[in-house]
Amino acid sequence: MDVSALCPMCQGEEETHEHVFSTCPKAKEVWAELTRWIGTPLKMTEAEWMNWLLNLKMSLPEKQMIYAIVTAGLYHIWWARNQKIFHGKDISSNHIAQQVKTQAVQRILYRNTQSHKFDKCIGQLLR
């Protein structure tokens, strides 16, 4: 079986988890759009991810909002990668970012119906 080691989304570099989620041009575009959306930088190298997430200087609801966005971002970038490999579909970075936004908003709105602790974050998500 002949399997390419190149990133299926950009065909520009070897596919590694750091490349797929951080340095692939498509991933960079997704994180840039999400950064514009919430006004918090989400673009960084893999080595910085965990330290940044563990040391956020925000309220707990704001942290949970960021966690929801980051996990949705990772999931949907992986989903787009798999769509390219298994179905030959090229999912645009704008479409990926829109899916992330939709999922994060739905999650936070649902969580807010239970506790209302996200009231201050909802305005930021809905802009």
VMD Tcl script that builds the backbone (N, CA, C; Angstrom):
set m [mol new atoms 381]
animate dup $m
set s [atomselect $m all]
$s set {name element resname resid chain x y z} {
  {N N MET 1 A 0.840 -1.174 0.000}
  {CA C MET 1 A 0.000 0.000 0.000}
  {C C MET 1 A 0.891 1.245 0.000}
  {N N ASP 2 A 0.617 2.148 -0.904}
  {CA C ASP 2 A 1.399 3.376 -1.024}
  {C C ASP 2 A 0.633 4.511 -0.341}
  {N N VAL 3 A 1.143 4.952 0.808}
  {CA C VAL 3 A 0.484 6.008 1.566}
  {C C VAL 3 A 1.427 7.203 1.654}
  {N N SER 4 A 0.934 8.346 1.271}
  {CA C SER 4 A 1.740 9.557 1.302}
  {C C SER 4 A 1.955 10.016 2.742}
  {N N ALA 5 A 3.145 10.504 3.009}
  {CA C ALA 5 A 3.459 11.050 4.334}
  {C C ALA 5 A 3.145 12.543 4.409}
  {N N LEU 6 A 2.681 13.106 3.275}
  {CA C LEU 6 A 2.388 14.533 3.243}
  {C C LEU 6 A 1.025 14.829 3.873}
  {N N CYS 7 A 0.904 16.006 4.421}
  {CA C CYS 7 A -0.361 16.471 4.976}
  {C C CYS 7 A -1.423 16.424 3.883}
  {N N PRO 8 A -2.546 15.767 4.128}
  {CA C PRO 8 A -3.571 15.675 3.094}
  {C C PRO 8 A -4.259 17.007 2.802}
  {N N MET 9 A -4.197 17.931 3.737}
  {CA C MET 9 A -4.899 19.203 3.527}
  {C C MET 9 A -4.092 20.201 2.702}
  {N N CYS 10 A -2.771 20.202 2.874}
  {CA C CYS 10 A -1.973 21.194 2.141}
  {C C CYS 10 A -0.963 20.572 1.186}
  {N N GLN 11 A -0.652 19.296 1.382}
  {CA C GLN 11 A 0.335 18.588 0.563}
  {C C GLN 11 A 1.704 19.267 0.590}
  {N N GLY 12 A 1.952 20.106 1.607}
  {CA C GLY 12 A 3.179 20.885 1.630}
  {C C GLY 12 A 4.243 20.388 2.580}
  {N N GLU 13 A 3.826 19.675 3.622}
  {CA C GLU 13 A 4.787 19.202 4.617}
  {C C GLU 13 A 4.390 17.813 5.082}
  {N N GLU 14 A 5.316 17.170 5.782}
  {CA C GLU 14 A 5.026 15.863 6.351}
  {C C GLU 14 A 3.892 15.989 7.366}
  {N N GLU 15 A 3.008 15.013 7.347}
  {CA C GLU 15 A 1.881 15.032 8.274}
  {C C GLU 15 A 2.339 14.584 9.658}
  {N N THR 16 A 2.331 15.517 10.576}
  {CA C THR 16 A 2.560 15.244 11.995}
  {C C THR 16 A 1.404 15.879 12.742}
  {N N HIS 17 A 1.208 15.491 13.996}
  {CA C HIS 17 A 0.103 16.120 14.725}
  {C C HIS 17 A 0.341 17.616 14.896}
  {N N GLU 18 A 1.601 18.018 15.099}
  {CA C GLU 18 A 1.871 19.456 15.211}
  {C C GLU 18 A 1.535 20.177 13.908}
  {N N HIS 19 A 1.913 19.578 12.787}
  {CA C HIS 19 A 1.616 20.220 11.510}
  {C C HIS 19 A 0.104 20.321 11.294}
  {N N VAL 20 A -0.606 19.206 11.444}
  {CA C VAL 20 A -2.044 19.188 11.167}
  {C C VAL 20 A -2.789 20.212 12.020}
  {N N PHE 21 A -2.464 20.295 13.297}
  {CA C PHE 21 A -3.230 21.144 14.210}
  {C C PHE 21 A -2.661 22.542 14.405}
  {N N SER 22 A -1.393 22.778 14.038}
  {CA C SER 22 A -0.783 24.086 14.329}
  {C C SER 22 A -0.182 24.799 13.136}
  {N N THR 23 A 0.607 24.093 12.331}
  {CA C THR 23 A 1.383 24.798 11.310}
  {C C THR 23 A 0.865 24.634 9.887}
  {N N CYS 24 A -0.090 23.735 9.674}
  {CA C CYS 24 A -0.693 23.609 8.350}
  {C C CYS 24 A -1.377 24.945 8.012}
  {N N PRO 25 A -1.227 25.438 6.804}
  {CA C PRO 25 A -1.870 26.701 6.446}
  {C C PRO 25 A -3.376 26.718 6.728}
  {N N LYS 26 A -4.042 25.590 6.510}
  {CA C LYS 26 A -5.485 25.526 6.770}
  {C C LYS 26 A -5.760 25.678 8.264}
  {N N ALA 27 A -5.002 24.996 9.117}
  {CA C ALA 27 A -5.173 25.116 10.567}
  {C C ALA 27 A -4.882 26.553 11.015}
  {N N LYS 28 A -3.842 27.147 10.464}
  {CA C LYS 28 A -3.517 28.532 10.819}
  {C C LYS 28 A -4.668 29.470 10.482}
  {N N GLU 29 A -5.301 29.253 9.323}
  {CA C GLU 29 A -6.445 30.086 8.934}
  {C C GLU 29 A -7.616 29.895 9.893}
  {N N VAL 30 A -7.861 28.650 10.307}
  {CA C VAL 30 A -8.946 28.386 11.260}
  {C C VAL 30 A -8.674 29.106 12.573}
  {N N TRP 31 A -7.464 28.932 13.134}
  {CA C TRP 31 A -7.145 29.575 14.414}
  {C C TRP 31 A -7.170 31.094 14.290}
  {N N ALA 32 A -6.751 31.631 13.147}
  {CA C ALA 32 A -6.787 33.088 12.950}
  {C C ALA 32 A -8.227 33.598 12.962}
  {N N GLU 33 A -9.133 32.884 12.309}
  {CA C GLU 33 A -10.539 33.286 12.296}
  {C C GLU 33 A -11.139 33.197 13.702}
  {N N LEU 34 A -10.824 32.136 14.421}
  {CA C LEU 34 A -11.352 31.993 15.777}
  {C C LEU 34 A -10.776 33.059 16.704}
  {N N THR 35 A -9.524 33.426 16.493}
  {CA C THR 35 A -8.907 34.510 17.270}
  {C C THR 35 A -9.625 35.832 17.008}
  {N N ARG 36 A -9.924 36.112 15.740}
  {CA C ARG 36 A -10.673 37.343 15.411}
  {C C ARG 36 A -12.047 37.327 16.067}
  {N N TRP 37 A -12.666 36.160 16.081}
  {CA C TRP 37 A -14.019 36.019 16.623}
  {C C TRP 37 A -14.077 36.326 18.109}
  {N N ILE 38 A -13.157 35.772 18.885}
  {CA C ILE 38 A -13.251 35.957 20.337}
  {C C ILE 38 A -12.247 36.949 20.900}
  {N N GLY 39 A -11.318 37.416 20.079}
  {CA C GLY 39 A -10.373 38.417 20.545}
  {C C GLY 39 A -9.300 37.885 21.481}
  {N N THR 40 A -9.105 36.573 21.508}
  {CA C THR 40 A -8.063 35.941 22.324}
  {C C THR 40 A -7.183 35.130 21.401}
  {N N PRO 41 A -5.860 35.306 21.482}
  {CA C PRO 41 A -4.991 34.576 20.555}
  {C C PRO 41 A -5.054 33.067 20.761}
  {N N LEU 42 A -5.350 32.339 19.683}
  {CA C LEU 42 A -5.401 30.885 19.718}
  {C C LEU 42 A -4.344 30.277 18.800}
  {N N LYS 43 A -3.512 31.115 18.204}
  {CA C LYS 43 A -2.511 30.644 17.251}
  {C C LYS 43 A -1.159 30.545 17.955}
  {N N MET 44 A -0.629 29.342 18.048}
  {CA C MET 44 A 0.667 29.145 18.677}
  {C C MET 44 A 1.197 27.773 18.315}
  {N N THR 45 A 2.412 27.500 18.710}
  {CA C THR 45 A 2.981 26.180 18.432}
  {C C THR 45 A 2.437 25.162 19.421}
  {N N GLU 46 A 2.555 23.903 19.067}
  {CA C GLU 46 A 2.069 22.831 19.923}
  {C C GLU 46 A 2.716 22.869 21.309}
  {N N ALA 47 A 3.989 23.200 21.375}
  {CA C ALA 47 A 4.695 23.234 22.654}
  {C C ALA 47 A 4.079 24.253 23.616}
  {N N GLU 48 A 3.463 25.293 23.076}
  {CA C GLU 48 A 2.864 26.334 23.911}
  {C C GLU 48 A 1.420 26.036 24.320}
  {N N TRP 49 A 0.737 25.123 23.602}
  {CA C TRP 49 A -0.684 24.889 23.830}
  {C C TRP 49 A -1.021 24.574 25.279}
  {N N MET 50 A -0.469 23.500 25.806}
  {CA C MET 50 A -0.861 23.045 27.142}
  {C C MET 50 A -0.518 24.071 28.212}
  {N N ASN 51 A 0.660 24.636 28.134}
  {CA C ASN 51 A 1.055 25.643 29.119}
  {C C ASN 51 A 0.102 26.834 29.071}
  {N N TRP 52 A -0.235 27.258 27.865}
  {CA C TRP 52 A -1.152 28.389 27.705}
  {C C TRP 52 A -2.523 28.056 28.283}
  {N N LEU 53 A -3.051 26.882 27.954}
  {CA C LEU 53 A -4.378 26.495 28.427}
  {C C LEU 53 A -4.419 26.330 29.947}
  {N N LEU 54 A -3.357 25.800 30.521}
  {CA C LEU 54 A -3.325 25.589 31.970}
  {C C LEU 54 A -3.138 26.878 32.756}
  {N N ASN 55 A -2.606 27.898 32.113}
  {CA C ASN 55 A -2.295 29.141 32.823}
  {C C ASN 55 A -3.112 30.343 32.373}
  {N N LEU 56 A -4.288 30.110 31.824}
  {CA C LEU 56 A -5.154 31.220 31.414}
  {C C LEU 56 A -5.523 32.068 32.628}
  {N N LYS 57 A -5.417 33.345 32.492}
  {CA C LYS 57 A -5.770 34.280 33.568}
  {C C LYS 57 A -7.148 34.863 33.261}
  {N N MET 58 A -8.169 34.029 33.506}
  {CA C MET 58 A -9.551 34.410 33.215}
  {C C MET 58 A -10.444 33.781 34.270}
  {N N SER 59 A -11.694 34.200 34.248}
  {CA C SER 59 A -12.675 33.562 35.118}
  {C C SER 59 A -12.920 32.137 34.622}
  {N N LEU 60 A -13.466 31.289 35.495}
  {CA C LEU 60 A -13.737 29.905 35.113}
  {C C LEU 60 A -14.670 29.805 33.904}
  {N N PRO 61 A -15.770 30.572 33.840}
  {CA C PRO 61 A -16.613 30.489 32.641}
  {C C PRO 61 A -15.870 30.891 31.359}
  {N N GLU 62 A -15.018 31.905 31.450}
  {CA C GLU 62 A -14.239 32.305 30.266}
  {C C GLU 62 A -13.273 31.196 29.861}
  {N N LYS 63 A -12.634 30.559 30.847}
  {CA C LYS 63 A -11.744 29.432 30.539}
  {C C LYS 63 A -12.515 28.309 29.874}
  {N N GLN 64 A -13.682 27.998 30.404}
  {CA C GLN 64 A -14.473 26.914 29.835}
  {C C GLN 64 A -14.914 27.248 28.410}
  {N N MET 65 A -15.166 28.522 28.142}
  {CA C MET 65 A -15.503 28.951 26.793}
  {C C MET 65 A -14.310 28.710 25.867}
  {N N ILE 66 A -13.113 29.096 26.300}
  {CA C ILE 66 A -11.901 28.886 25.501}
  {C C ILE 66 A -11.674 27.399 25.283}
  {N N TYR 67 A -11.837 26.594 26.339}
  {CA C TYR 67 A -11.654 25.146 26.209}
  {C C TYR 67 A -12.632 24.568 25.187}
  {N N ALA 68 A -13.867 25.030 25.218}
  {CA C ALA 68 A -14.875 24.545 24.264}
  {C C ALA 68 A -14.477 24.896 22.838}
  {N N ILE 69 A -13.959 26.088 22.635}
  {CA C ILE 69 A -13.545 26.523 21.294}
  {C C ILE 69 A -12.327 25.739 20.823}
  {N N VAL 70 A -11.344 25.582 21.695}
  {CA C VAL 70 A -10.122 24.863 21.314}
  {C C VAL 70 A -10.427 23.399 20.998}
  {N N THR 71 A -11.200 22.741 21.857}
  {CA C THR 71 A -11.495 21.328 21.588}
  {C C THR 71 A -12.328 21.168 20.324}
  {N N ALA 72 A -13.281 22.062 20.101}
  {CA C ALA 72 A -14.063 22.011 18.861}
  {C C ALA 72 A -13.155 22.281 17.661}
  {N N GLY 73 A -12.221 23.207 17.804}
  {CA C GLY 73 A -11.275 23.492 16.724}
  {C C GLY 73 A -10.434 22.276 16.364}
  {N N LEU 74 A -9.902 21.620 17.368}
  {CA C LEU 74 A -9.103 20.420 17.124}
  {C C LEU 74 A -9.937 19.331 16.455}
  {N N TYR 75 A -11.131 19.125 16.975}
  {CA C TYR 75 A -12.007 18.098 16.410}
  {C C TYR 75 A -12.323 18.389 14.935}
  {N N HIS 76 A -12.713 19.614 14.631}
  {CA C HIS 76 A -13.149 19.923 13.271}
  {C C HIS 76 A -11.986 19.992 12.286}
  {N N ILE 77 A -10.798 20.340 12.740}
  {CA C ILE 77 A -9.621 20.257 11.858}
  {C C ILE 77 A -9.354 18.786 11.528}
  {N N TRP 78 A -9.442 17.925 12.535}
  {CA C TRP 78 A -9.245 16.482 12.303}
  {C C TRP 78 A -10.325 15.926 11.377}
  {N N TRP 79 A -11.555 16.356 11.597}
  {CA C TRP 79 A -12.661 15.935 10.746}
  {C C TRP 79 A -12.409 16.334 9.292}
  {N N ALA 80 A -11.949 17.564 9.070}
  {CA C ALA 80 A -11.667 18.038 7.706}
  {C C ALA 80 A -10.540 17.226 7.076}
  {N N ARG 81 A -9.534 16.902 7.864}
  {CA C ARG 81 A -8.446 16.046 7.381}
  {C C ARG 81 A -9.009 14.709 6.916}
  {N N ASN 82 A -9.861 14.108 7.724}
  {CA C ASN 82 A -10.437 12.815 7.371}
  {C C ASN 82 A -11.367 12.904 6.168}
  {N N GLN 83 A -12.075 14.008 6.015}
  {CA C GLN 83 A -12.914 14.199 4.834}
  {C C GLN 83 A -12.062 14.208 3.565}
  {N N LYS 84 A -10.903 14.825 3.650}
  {CA C LYS 84 A -9.992 14.880 2.500}
  {C C LYS 84 A -9.450 13.483 2.177}
  {N N ILE 85 A -9.027 12.754 3.205}
  {CA C ILE 85 A -8.437 11.433 2.985}
  {C C ILE 85 A -9.467 10.429 2.498}
  {N N PHE 86 A -10.580 10.333 3.185}
  {CA C PHE 86 A -11.515 9.242 2.939}
  {C C PHE 86 A -12.615 9.553 1.923}
  {N N HIS 87 A -12.870 10.847 1.669}
  {CA C HIS 87 A -13.948 11.201 0.743}
  {C C HIS 87 A -13.500 12.145 -0.375}
  {N N GLY 88 A -12.231 12.573 -0.325}
  {CA C GLY 88 A -11.719 13.469 -1.350}
  {C C GLY 88 A -12.303 14.871 -1.292}
  {N N LYS 89 A -12.939 15.227 -0.166}
  {CA C LYS 89 A -13.566 16.548 -0.023}
  {C C LYS 89 A -12.585 17.530 0.614}
  {N N ASP 90 A -12.459 18.681 0.000}
  {CA C ASP 90 A -11.606 19.737 0.544}
  {C C ASP 90 A -12.503 20.721 1.288}
  {N N ILE 91 A -12.451 20.690 2.592}
  {CA C ILE 91 A -13.275 21.554 3.427}
  {C C ILE 91 A -12.526 22.871 3.651}
  {N N SER 92 A -13.159 23.994 3.355}
  {CA C SER 92 A -12.485 25.291 3.491}
  {C C SER 92 A -12.263 25.638 4.957}
  {N N SER 93 A -11.262 26.450 5.199}
  {CA C SER 93 A -10.981 26.883 6.573}
  {C C SER 93 A -12.145 27.705 7.123}
  {N N ASN 94 A -12.815 28.466 6.257}
  {CA C ASN 94 A -13.978 29.233 6.722}
  {C C ASN 94 A -15.094 28.302 7.188}
  {N N HIS 95 A -15.312 27.218 6.457}
  {CA C HIS 95 A -16.339 26.247 6.847}
  {C C HIS 95 A -15.975 25.572 8.170}
  {N N ILE 96 A -14.710 25.202 8.319}
  {CA C ILE 96 A -14.256 24.592 9.574}
  {C C ILE 96 A -14.485 25.559 10.734}
  {N N ALA 97 A -14.068 26.815 10.564}
  {CA C ALA 97 A -14.232 27.811 11.633}
  {C C ALA 97 A -15.711 28.014 11.962}
  {N N GLN 98 A -16.566 28.020 10.955}
  {CA C GLN 98 A -18.001 28.182 11.201}
  {C C GLN 98 A -18.565 27.010 11.993}
  {N N GLN 99 A -18.114 25.812 11.690}
  {CA C GLN 99 A -18.548 24.641 12.451}
  {C C GLN 99 A -18.103 24.742 13.911}
  {N N VAL 100 A -16.886 25.205 14.118}
  {CA C VAL 100 A -16.371 25.374 15.482}
  {C C VAL 100 A -17.219 26.397 16.235}
  {N N LYS 101 A -17.497 27.512 15.594}
  {CA C LYS 101 A -18.304 28.558 16.231}
  {C C LYS 101 A -19.682 28.025 16.612}
  {N N THR 102 A -20.308 27.329 15.687}
  {CA C THR 102 A -21.646 26.788 15.940}
  {C C THR 102 A -21.624 25.822 17.121}
  {N N GLN 103 A -20.664 24.917 17.118}
  {CA C GLN 103 A -20.587 23.938 18.192}
  {C C GLN 103 A -20.299 24.603 19.536}
  {N N ALA 104 A -19.373 25.552 19.566}
  {CA C ALA 104 A -19.025 26.225 20.819}
  {C C ALA 104 A -20.204 27.036 21.350}
  {N N VAL 105 A -20.886 27.763 20.484}
  {CA C VAL 105 A -22.049 28.553 20.910}
  {C C VAL 105 A -23.128 27.630 21.466}
  {N N GLN 106 A -23.417 26.550 20.769}
  {CA C GLN 106 A -24.439 25.623 21.250}
  {C C GLN 106 A -24.073 25.044 22.612}
  {N N ARG 107 A -22.815 24.683 22.777}
  {CA C ARG 107 A -22.374 24.112 24.055}
  {C C ARG 107 A -22.505 25.124 25.187}
  {N N ILE 108 A -22.044 26.340 24.968}
  {CA C ILE 108 A -22.097 27.355 26.020}
  {C C ILE 108 A -23.538 27.757 26.311}
  {N N LEU 109 A -24.366 27.901 25.291}
  {CA C LEU 109 A -25.773 28.238 25.532}
  {C C LEU 109 A -26.464 27.136 26.334}
  {N N TYR 110 A -26.175 25.884 25.999}
  {CA C TYR 110 A -26.764 24.776 26.756}
  {C C TYR 110 A -26.288 24.805 28.206}
  {N N ARG 111 A -24.983 24.954 28.391}
  {CA C ARG 111 A -24.443 24.996 29.767}
  {C C ARG 111 A -25.015 26.172 30.538}
  {N N ASN 112 A -25.273 27.276 29.845}
  {CA C ASN 112 A -25.807 28.458 30.518}
  {C C ASN 112 A -27.244 28.246 30.985}
  {N N THR 113 A -27.999 27.406 30.302}
  {CA C THR 113 A -29.377 27.136 30.747}
  {C C THR 113 A -29.382 26.431 32.097}
  {N N GLN 114 A -28.298 25.767 32.432}
  {CA C GLN 114 A -28.215 25.045 33.692}
  {C C GLN 114 A -27.736 25.912 34.847}
  {N N SER 115 A -26.851 26.860 34.577}
  {CA C SER 115 A -26.247 27.597 35.696}
  {C C SER 115 A -26.236 29.112 35.539}
  {N N HIS 116 A -26.403 29.625 34.348}
  {CA C HIS 116 A -26.334 31.064 34.044}
  {C C HIS 116 A -24.974 31.678 34.365}
  {N N LYS 117 A -23.970 30.853 34.564}
  {CA C LYS 117 A -22.642 31.405 34.861}
  {C C LYS 117 A -21.922 31.903 33.609}
  {N N PHE 118 A -22.502 31.634 32.443}
  {CA C PHE 118 A -21.877 32.074 31.189}
  {C C PHE 118 A -22.516 33.351 30.640}
  {N N ASP 119 A -23.397 33.968 31.398}
  {CA C ASP 119 A -24.101 35.158 30.923}
  {C C ASP 119 A -23.152 36.211 30.348}
  {N N LYS 120 A -22.025 36.440 31.017}
  {CA C LYS 120 A -21.080 37.467 30.564}
  {C C LYS 120 A -20.335 37.058 29.296}
  {N N CYS 121 A -20.218 35.757 29.040}
  {CA C CYS 121 A -19.480 35.251 27.872}
  {C C CYS 121 A -20.332 35.185 26.611}
  {N N ILE 122 A -21.628 35.080 26.792}
  {CA C ILE 122 A -22.506 34.841 25.639}
  {C C ILE 122 A -22.442 35.979 24.634}
  {N N GLY 123 A -22.412 37.207 25.103}
  {CA C GLY 123 A -22.302 38.350 24.183}
  {C C GLY 123 A -21.069 38.267 23.315}
  {N N GLN 124 A -19.953 37.831 23.900}
  {CA C GLN 124 A -18.707 37.688 23.153}
  {C C GLN 124 A -18.851 36.599 22.095}
  {N N LEU 125 A -19.543 35.520 22.410}
  {CA C LEU 125 A -19.717 34.427 21.449}
  {C C LEU 125 A -20.661 34.772 20.315}
  {N N LEU 126 A -21.650 35.596 20.579}
  {CA C LEU 126 A -22.684 35.862 19.580}
  {C C LEU 126 A -22.353 37.015 18.632}
  {N N ARG 127 A -21.209 37.611 18.777}
  {CA C ARG 127 A -20.885 38.696 17.846}
  {C C ARG 127 A -20.350 38.175 16.556}
}
mol reanalyze $m
mol bondsrecalc $m
mol representation Tube
mol addrep $m
